[in-house]
Amino acid sequence: MAIRHVNPYGKVEYLDRPLSDCSCNGCEGARRRERRSEVRRSQRRSSGWQTGGSVSGEPAKTKQSGERIEALWGGSEPEGDGDDHGHIASNDGLNADYVRYPGEEPIVNRKRRRGQR
Ligand SMILES: [Zn+2]
């Protein structure tokens, strides 16, 4: 989408990219939009949680990073997390290293050993 830039002589120009040092409405608005979408992208990258999974038939959020898998379910939020959510995590994708049923204390809580990945 072209940016409607007004140059210092009052002439309108259409640009693909906003000028970094221009304060016309077109360039400022475009820079604001770019910053906002940059923030959204980095939030998606850092969280990695996906909706649409299920645990015990309840909607769950899941995350996989390497061999480690995690799921949250049964909380106050519709997607599975929120207050009192259940949480299960496995560092190797096979054995449970952390298990907590919704609203309860953890029943498995194995710390990741040093040097182990
Ligand atoms: Zn401009």
Residues whose N, C-alpha, C, O or C-beta is under 5 A from the ligand:
A	BS01	ZN	H5 V6 C22 C24 C27
